[in-house]
Amino acid sequence: MSSTATRRSLVLVAYCLLYIAYLFVAVKIENEWTHYLTLVLFPTGILLLLMRQEGLSPRSGLLAIWGLVNQERKRLGPGILAAILVGGTLGALQIMLSRDREIIYQAFSSGEFLYAFPIATGLMLVTAGFTEEYFFRGLLQSSLTASLQSRFWAVTISSVAFGLYHLPYAYLLESWPSHGNLASAISEGVIPSIVLGAVFGMLYSRFRNLAVPILAHSIFNAYWAMKLFL
């Protein structure tokens, strides 16, 4: 492993841990739009600064994250199909296990699903689907892959980080059914998020294009988010 790649991954891991600690005191003021600062702009700035100090091309690094280098572009088509299949399947499974499944079932039977689901998917594409995947897969996982030379450990570490990121939300927010119950927050927030992170991480590792896990994540979240439009 290169020392520069190791440095970048360690800095991003440290940033992630500090951010999770910050959420325990500021989770109620964090929202989907502030995530553009904390999960996109700040860590991207750190990464670009490190790459500049190392004499590397920031542009080529960001293009590689998005899978826009020539040899990776051909993976996008199959990746999009896989994202739709994986995101749709996981989202449907989530609804089957959800306490609010009757609301979603009603949306399907009434036809409201036809407009609510596309709108919800579009919303997720510019909020959590983008910001969370950009940081945890695009920045963190790709940096870990470069430093560890192991896709398995890169996916594993970034998935655990993704799960821990959800702990402050699951434990501290009244909107979560696990509010105030640490064991429930871990079982209902952290563990499922680790599993999802692993799935999205494997999609990113397989297709090498950030658009793939972003779409899968957005479709998965849309099943829940479309309740906002019903």
Steps between C-alpha positions, in 0.01 A plus 500: 500500500620854427565737785299776330195277455528387861519860616186593307302206635610562860401866477157410359445232766593755768263754346222240498550414867509868599185562300316214672609639839376843393160352411448390860485867601362655180280235342189717535648781293641274230271444203509387138625837381774553761630160388619675185747677727592218738494202263588663169675839507714471815640148435547576130698808592716295734559238231588757234741673737676172575523410132640841414766463771589160353530640148205298374231618262180578695300486178608146412433387857143629498435360153615158619258516796213558259616229260560747218839370392480331162535138605224528760225671299378179339399370843235770548218340297508163678557684827182705462298183438655338807425812707133494400471130580685516832345826619150390402532159663645632825244779512211258452640275774528802729133583446394142571672525840394858573243609756361737235459243226123551478556860385725380219267217405218755473714715273552203267133405491380858446752584229662779704824304475523599132575861584625478861781251436672689212481827696641332812780339297590838351507655846729226629732544202581853616498433875604188695551279196761740370665647810540176695622296203737775394677494834479137613553334164650768275750647744547261791471160329703600196778640720503185712514283188804691377682484834411145609506345153199297611145554383369275776649703784416829332134398471499361855650807667292751306184297572568495874561876486170540315323303772655703782404819320134403551536440876452863613188526283351172620572572866440873533223593256140468617392413146683167526315219683830412670527845662660479847565126479864424419447128435210576267698775327777251428266222383269725296741770388862388501483136396257545206709795382816290507327238283374765259841663493655166406251454217555851365873457550504178297307673222759778495787253509350296217402778261753770599248781447353705782173548312420132562486499883343849495211370289461179705501699825249751362256233383528322834428821692220602263265230631509675837531857370192480279286507816575872498295535181202280588 
